[in-house]
Amino acid sequence: MTSHVHPALAQVRQLLLITDNELDDAIAELEILALNEEDDVDMPRLAAGAGPAEALAWLLRTDLLPQDDFLRRVQDLPRRHGGEALLERQQLVADALKLVNGQAIDTLYDEDLINQWQRDAAHASLPENRLLASPIDALREMLRQGTLTAQQFELLRTRQHGSELGRIIVDGAARQARRERPAYARPGTWVMAALLVLVLAFAGRAILPGQAPSPAAVAGQGVERPDLQQRAAHAVESARLPGAGADLSITVVQDDATPPAR
């Protein structure tokens, strides 16, 4: 381990919130940044006078501290510590999360994606036990909380101006929203339901192979299969968005009979 260790990083290690390997990686990163002080390196820097909360937040922002490992470590704190020792570590973690989450919100404001009122409201309702690892996560959190409405988000998504980073953030949030959408709300679900209806309709022809057409079919009346009709209707009903009115009437016709008039 390098002899020159940032005091805040040393304190975070002493509290067992990071490992020796993570500390070594952080020290190496600081040395690289020190060699490129005059360069415009797109990497957050840890101030010389930073405290342990700032150091922990810096480790999370730079991904020198893997977020999944960190959160598992935090959940394990009550098992490993108690009393004042536990409270000290939990407070440090809460302060670091507030810094990371707050910076993600500030990035949205800097990129003109939210106004000052929305920024202040988001800061007042920051999650205390979850990490908003990026501005994309922060934007999704604001949508969940209602600090940013769906209409406002749609305006952001369709607006023609804005920075490149702002567009990346909005597009990323939109992709996450599509992935989190329930199955019945996805467009592909309607296609599959329609195909299922067709399959069930044609299946009626093969259920009783070789059966002669009924007199009603010869007369041009449709022969309905109530069991298939019920299954097809259930498939479409399952795919329909909640609250949408029933707008389909399904009749499964056997043979080449003409469907009955409504």
VOPAGU-2260 file (C-alpha; in pm, 1 decimal, decimal comma):
REM VOPAGU-2260
SITE   aa  ch    i         X         Y         Z
SITE  MET   A    0       0,0       0,0       0,0
SITE  THR   A    1     127,7     345,8     -87,5
SITE  SER   A    2     251,5     546,8     211,1
SITE  HIS   A    3      61,2     862,8     105,2
SITE  VAL   A    4    -303,8     803,0     185,6
SITE  HIS   A    5    -575,8    1066,8     179,4
SITE  PRO   A    6    -687,2    1104,4     544,3
SITE  ALA   A    7   -1055,9    1068,2     455,0
SITE  LEU   A    8    -991,5     748,6     261,3
SITE  ALA   A    9    -790,8     613,1     552,6
SITE  GLN   A   10   -1081,9     684,7     786,7
SITE  VAL   A   11   -1330,6     511,3     555,3
SITE  ARG   A   12   -1101,9     207,2     546,0
SITE  GLN   A   13   -1063,0     212,7     923,9
SITE  LEU   A   14   -1442,7     191,8     952,2
SITE  LEU   A   15   -1431,3    -116,1     725,5
SITE  LEU   A   16   -1655,8      41,3     464,6
SITE  ILE   A   17   -1398,9     -32,2     193,1
SITE  THR   A   18   -1143,0    -308,6     145,4
SITE  ASP   A   19    -764,4    -281,8     117,0
SITE  ASN   A   20    -786,4    -344,4    -258,7
SITE  GLU   A   21   -1045,1     -67,9    -300,4
SITE  LEU   A   22    -824,4     167,9    -100,7
SITE  ASP   A   23    -522,1      84,2    -317,0
SITE  ASP   A   24    -725,4     148,4    -633,1
SITE  ALA   A   25    -837,7     484,5    -495,2
SITE  ILE   A   26    -482,5     586,5    -408,0
SITE  ALA   A   27    -362,6     489,1    -754,7
SITE  GLU   A   28    -643,3     692,4    -913,7
SITE  LEU   A   29    -553,6     998,9    -708,4
SITE  GLU   A   30    -192,0     967,3    -817,4
SITE  ILE   A   31    -297,8     955,5   -1183,0
SITE  LEU   A   32    -519,9    1259,9   -1138,1
SITE  ALA   A   33    -233,7    1445,8    -967,5
SITE  LEU   A   34     -15,5    1388,6   -1273,6
SITE  ASN   A   35    -280,8    1538,0   -1500,6
SITE  GLU   A   36    -387,3    1840,7   -1299,2
SITE  GLU   A   37    -355,2    2068,0   -1602,4
SITE  ASP   A   38    -550,4    1834,1   -1830,3
SITE  ASP   A   39    -925,4    1841,3   -1868,9
SITE  VAL   A   40    -972,4    1488,2   -1736,8
SITE  ASP   A   41   -1336,6    1384,6   -1724,6
SITE  MET   A   42   -1301,8    1228,8   -1379,7
SITE  PRO   A   43   -1425,6    1361,7   -1045,7
SITE  ARG   A   44   -1149,8    1472,3    -812,5
SITE  LEU   A   45   -1128,9    1430,6    -437,1
SITE  ALA   A   46   -1047,8    1760,5    -266,8
SITE  ALA   A   47    -752,3    1761,0     -30,3
SITE  GLY   A   48    -972,7    1874,3     256,9
SITE  ALA   A   49   -1259,2    1634,1     187,2
SITE  GLY   A   50   -1413,8    1447,1     479,5
SITE  PRO   A   51   -1504,5    1077,6     495,0
SITE  ALA   A   52   -1855,5    1132,3     355,3
SITE  GLU   A   53   -1712,8    1318,5      54,1
SITE  ALA   A   54   -1450,0    1046,4      10,7
SITE  LEU   A   55   -1712,3     771,6      19,8
SITE  ALA   A   56   -1928,9     964,6    -227,5
SITE  TRP   A   57   -1627,0    1010,3    -455,3
SITE  LEU   A   58   -1555,7     637,3    -448,8
SITE  LEU   A   59   -1915,1     565,2    -549,8
SITE  ARG   A   60   -1926,9     826,8    -826,2
SITE  THR   A   61   -1603,5     700,0    -982,6
SITE  ASP   A   62   -1713,3     335,6    -942,9
SITE  LEU   A   63   -1389,2     263,8    -756,2
SITE  LEU   A   64   -1628,6     127,7    -496,3
SITE  PRO   A   65   -1868,0    -111,8    -675,1
SITE  GLN   A   66   -2218,6      -5,3    -585,3
SITE  ASP   A   67   -2359,8    -355,7    -541,6
SITE  ASP   A   68   -2076,0    -453,2    -308,4
SITE  PHE   A   69   -2119,0    -132,4    -112,8
SITE  LEU   A   70   -2494,8    -177,7     -65,1
SITE  ARG   A   71   -2447,7    -537,2      49,3
SITE  ARG   A   72   -2184,2    -416,0     293,8
SITE  VAL   A   73   -2421,0    -153,1     428,2
SITE  GLN   A   74   -2699,0    -408,5     478,6
SITE  ASP   A   75   -2454,4    -620,6     674,8
SITE  LEU   A   76   -2357,8    -339,8     914,4
SITE  PRO   A   77   -2608,0    -431,1    1192,2
SITE  ARG   A   78   -2467,3    -782,5    1203,9
SITE  ARG   A   79   -2107,8    -666,9    1233,5
SITE  HIS   A   80   -2145,3    -360,8    1455,7
SITE  GLY   A   81   -2366,3    -225,8    1729,7
SITE  GLY   A   82   -2424,9      80,3    1944,0
SITE  GLU   A   83   -2220,0     391,8    1865,5
SITE  ALA   A   84   -2006,4     208,1    1611,0
SITE  LEU   A   85   -2313,1     115,2    1407,1
SITE  LEU   A   86   -2466,3     462,0    1430,7
SITE  GLU   A   87   -2140,2     624,4    1317,2
SITE  ARG   A   88   -2118,9     407,9    1008,4
SITE  GLN   A   89   -2486,3     441,7     921,5
SITE  GLN   A   90   -2466,6     820,5     947,7
SITE  LEU   A   91   -2159,1     827,5     726,6
SITE  VAL   A   92   -2333,5     611,1     467,1
SITE  ALA   A   93   -2644,8     832,1     476,1
SITE  ASP   A   94   -2433,9    1146,0     426,4
SITE  ALA   A   95   -2249,5     990,0     134,2
SITE  LEU   A   96   -2571,7     874,1     -33,3
SITE  LYS   A   97   -2716,8    1221,6       6,3
SITE  LEU   A   98   -2413,8    1370,6    -167,7
SITE  VAL   A   99   -2421,9    1122,9    -458,1
SITE  ASN   A  100   -2798,6    1145,3    -504,7
SITE  GLY   A  101   -2791,2    1522,6    -473,7
SITE  GLN   A  102   -2527,2    1553,5    -742,1
SITE  ALA   A  103   -2737,2    1340,3    -977,2
SITE  ILE   A  104   -3029,5    1580,1    -922,5
SITE  ASP   A  105   -2802,4    1881,8    -975,4
SITE  THR   A  106   -2689,2    1738,2   -1308,4
SITE  LEU   A  107   -3051,6    1736,0   -1426,0
SITE  TYR   A  108   -3078,6    2103,2   -1332,9
SITE  ASP   A  109   -2744,8    2190,0   -1497,0
SITE  GLU   A  110   -2861,4    2025,4   -1820,2
SITE  ASP   A  111   -3187,7    2226,0   -1811,7
SITE  LEU   A  112   -3404,2    1916,8   -1767,7
SITE  ILE   A  113   -3571,5    2043,5   -1449,3
SITE  ASN   A  114   -3635,5    2387,5   -1305,4
SITE  GLN   A  115   -3522,8    2526,0    -971,1
SITE  TRP   A  116   -3848,5    2435,4    -795,0
SITE  GLN   A  117   -3826,6    2075,5    -915,4
SITE  ARG   A  118   -3461,9    2056,2    -809,6
SITE  ASP   A  119   -3539,7    2180,4    -459,2
SITE  ALA   A  120   -3836,6    1943,1    -429,1
SITE  ALA   A  121   -3621,7    1650,1    -544,6
SITE  HIS   A  122   -3351,0    1736,7    -292,1
SITE  ALA   A  123   -3612,2    1745,8     -15,0
SITE  SER   A  124   -3732,7    1394,5    -101,3
SITE  LEU   A  125   -3403,8    1218,0    -176,3
SITE  PRO   A  126   -3409,9     846,8     -88,1
SITE  GLU   A  127   -3207,2     779,6     225,8
SITE  ASN   A  128   -3142,6     410,8     170,8
SITE  ARG   A  129   -3101,1     386,4    -206,9
SITE  LEU   A  130   -2833,6     500,7    -444,6
SITE  LEU   A  131   -2922,1     706,2    -752,5
SITE  ALA   A  132   -2617,9     594,7    -942,9
SITE  SER   A  133   -2669,8     832,2   -1237,0
SITE  PRO   A  134   -2881,9    1127,8   -1354,6
SITE  ILE   A  135   -3093,5     870,6   -1542,0
SITE  ASP   A  136   -3180,7     705,3   -1211,2
SITE  ALA   A  137   -3250,9    1048,0   -1062,3
SITE  LEU   A  138   -3492,3    1133,2   -1343,9
SITE  ARG   A  139   -3673,9     800,5   -1302,2
SITE  GLU   A  140   -3696,2     861,8    -926,4
SITE  MET   A  141   -3854,2    1203,0    -987,5
SITE  LEU   A  142   -4110,4    1040,3   -1217,4
SITE  ARG   A  143   -4194,8     780,6    -952,9
SITE  GLN   A  144   -4236,3    1046,5    -685,4
SITE  GLY   A  145   -4437,8    1278,5    -909,0
SITE  THR   A  146   -4185,8    1562,3    -878,3
SITE  LEU   A  147   -4169,9    1535,2   -1257,3
SITE  THR   A  148   -4501,8    1457,4   -1426,0
SITE  ALA   A  149   -4545,4    1223,8   -1721,7
SITE  GLN   A  150   -4649,1    1520,7   -1938,6
SITE  GLN   A  151   -4334,3    1712,1   -1845,0
SITE  PHE   A  152   -4122,4    1407,9   -1922,3
SITE  GLU   A  153   -4290,6    1369,0   -2261,1
SITE  LEU   A  154   -4207,3    1732,4   -2340,1
SITE  LEU   A  155   -3843,4    1663,0   -2253,1
SITE  ARG   A  156   -3846,3    1354,7   -2472,3
SITE  THR   A  157   -3982,2    1535,2   -2778,7
SITE  ARG   A  158   -3816,6    1874,6   -2747,6
SITE  GLN   A  159   -3582,1    1973,1   -3028,8
SITE  HIS   A  160   -3321,7    2165,6   -2832,2
SITE  GLY   A  161   -3099,3    2076,9   -2539,2
SITE  SER   A  162   -2751,3    1945,1   -2470,9
SITE  GLU   A  163   -2623,2    1609,6   -2589,6
SITE  LEU   A  164   -2589,0    1488,5   -2230,1
SITE  GLY   A  165   -2947,1    1596,5   -2161,9
SITE  ARG   A  166   -3073,1    1391,1   -2456,4
SITE  ILE   A  167   -2872,6    1089,1   -2339,2
SITE  ILE   A  168   -3027,1    1117,0   -1991,5
SITE  VAL   A  169   -3384,0    1147,1   -2122,3
SITE  ASP   A  170   -3340,8     864,9   -2374,7
SITE  GLY   A  171   -3192,7     642,3   -2104,7
SITE  ALA   A  172   -3484,3     713,1   -1870,8
SITE  ALA   A  173   -3731,8     637,9   -2151,9
SITE  ARG   A  174   -3564,0     301,9   -2222,4
SITE  GLN   A  175   -3578,3     212,1   -1853,9
SITE  ALA   A  176   -3947,3     303,6   -1845,2
SITE  ARG   A  177   -4018,4      73,3   -2140,7
SITE  ARG   A  178   -3834,4    -214,8   -1975,3
SITE  GLU   A  179   -4027,6    -163,7   -1650,5
SITE  ARG   A  180   -4364,6    -147,6   -1827,8
SITE  PRO   A  181   -4590,9    -442,9   -1737,6
SITE  ALA   A  182   -4640,5    -709,5   -2003,2
SITE  TYR   A  183   -5003,2    -619,3   -2079,6
SITE  ALA   A  184   -4902,3    -263,0   -2167,2
SITE  ARG   A  185   -4640,9    -359,9   -2425,0
SITE  PRO   A  186   -4739,0    -328,5   -2793,5
SITE  GLY   A  187   -4618,1    -680,3   -2870,8
SITE  THR   A  188   -4875,5    -824,5   -2632,0
SITE  TRP   A  189   -5162,1    -710,3   -2857,5
SITE  VAL   A  190   -4996,2    -872,1   -3158,5
SITE  MET   A  191   -4959,0   -1201,1   -2974,9
SITE  ALA   A  192   -5321,1   -1184,8   -2858,4
SITE  ALA   A  193   -5443,3   -1129,2   -3213,6
SITE  LEU   A  194   -5236,8   -1422,3   -3339,2
SITE  LEU   A  195   -5375,6   -1639,1   -3060,2
SITE  VAL   A  196   -5730,3   -1552,8   -3165,0
SITE  LEU   A  197   -5653,8   -1656,3   -3523,0
SITE  VAL   A  198   -5491,2   -1981,0   -3409,5
SITE  LEU   A  199   -5789,5   -2067,6   -3194,2
SITE  ALA   A  200   -6025,6   -1988,1   -3479,0
SITE  PHE   A  201   -5846,2   -2220,7   -3719,1
SITE  ALA   A  202   -5809,8   -2483,6   -3447,6
SITE  GLY   A  203   -6188,0   -2520,3   -3450,0
SITE  ARG   A  204   -6164,3   -2674,2   -3795,2
SITE  ALA   A  205   -5935,4   -2956,2   -3681,1
SITE  ILE   A  206   -6101,5   -3053,2   -3354,5
SITE  LEU   A  207   -6355,5   -3282,7   -3523,9
SITE  PRO   A  208   -6185,1   -3383,7   -3851,4
SITE  GLY   A  209   -6408,4   -3522,9   -4118,7
SITE  GLN   A  210   -6728,8   -3407,6   -3954,4
SITE  ALA   A  211   -6987,5   -3311,0   -4207,1
SITE  PRO   A  212   -7110,2   -2954,0   -4206,0
SITE  SER   A  213   -7414,2   -2904,5   -3992,1
SITE  PRO   A  214   -7744,8   -2805,4   -4145,6
SITE  ALA   A  215   -7706,4   -2462,8   -3990,4
SITE  ALA   A  216   -7371,9   -2418,9   -4165,3
SITE  VAL   A  217   -7522,3   -2530,2   -4498,5
SITE  ALA   A  218   -7793,3   -2275,9   -4446,2
SITE  GLY   A  219   -7525,6   -2008,1   -4404,9
SITE  GLN   A  220   -7553,4   -1979,9   -4027,1
SITE  GLY   A  221   -7227,6   -1962,4   -3828,1
SITE  VAL   A  222   -7145,5   -2251,2   -3596,2
SITE  GLU   A  223   -6997,3   -2106,9   -3278,2
SITE  ARG   A  224   -6762,3   -2288,7   -3043,1
SITE  PRO   A  225   -6839,1   -2145,4   -2697,8
SITE  ASP   A  226   -6528,1   -2302,6   -2539,4
SITE  LEU   A  227   -6291,6   -2154,2   -2798,0
SITE  GLN   A  228   -6476,0   -1826,0   -2791,4
SITE  GLN   A  229   -6432,3   -1804,2   -2416,1
SITE  ARG   A  230   -6058,9   -1880,8   -2438,3
SITE  ALA   A  231   -6002,2   -1627,4   -2714,8
SITE  ALA   A  232   -6194,1   -1358,6   -2530,1
SITE  HIS   A  233   -5991,3   -1427,5   -2216,8
SITE  ALA   A  234   -5665,1   -1390,5   -2412,2
SITE  VAL   A  235   -5760,1   -1051,5   -2549,8
SITE  GLU   A  236   -5899,9    -937,2   -2214,6
SITE  SER   A  237   -5568,3   -1026,1   -2050,1
SITE  ALA   A  238   -5380,7    -812,9   -2303,2
SITE  ARG   A  239   -5610,4    -512,3   -2276,4
SITE  LEU   A  240   -5483,8    -211,9   -2080,9
SITE  PRO   A  241   -5647,8    -161,4   -1740,4
SITE  GLY   A  242   -5949,3      65,7   -1765,2
SITE  ALA   A  243   -5993,1      25,0   -2140,9
SITE  GLY   A  244   -6344,8     -53,1   -2251,1
SITE  ALA   A  245   -6427,4    -381,1   -2416,5
SITE  ASP   A  246   -6432,6    -312,3   -2790,5
SITE  LEU   A  247   -6397,7    -657,8   -2940,6
SITE  SER   A  248   -6653,6    -931,5   -2987,2
SITE  ILE   A  249   -6496,3   -1266,8   -3070,9
SITE  THR   A  250   -6675,7   -1546,1   -3255,0
SITE  VAL   A  251   -6490,5   -1864,2   -3343,0
SITE  VAL   A  252   -6642,6   -2003,5   -3661,9
SITE  GLN   A  253   -6607,4   -2369,3   -3759,2
SITE  ASP   A  254   -6575,2   -2482,8   -4120,3
SITE  ASP   A  255   -6651,6   -2218,9   -4381,6
SITE  ALA   A  256   -6970,9   -2101,9   -4219,4
SITE  THR   A  257   -7072,8   -1741,6   -4235,1
SITE  PRO   A  258   -7060,9   -1569,0   -3890,8
SITE  PRO   A  259   -7405,0   -1495,9   -3750,4
SITE  ALA   A  260   -7537,7   -1148,5   -3798,3
SITE  ARG   A  261   -7516,9    -923,1   -3492,1
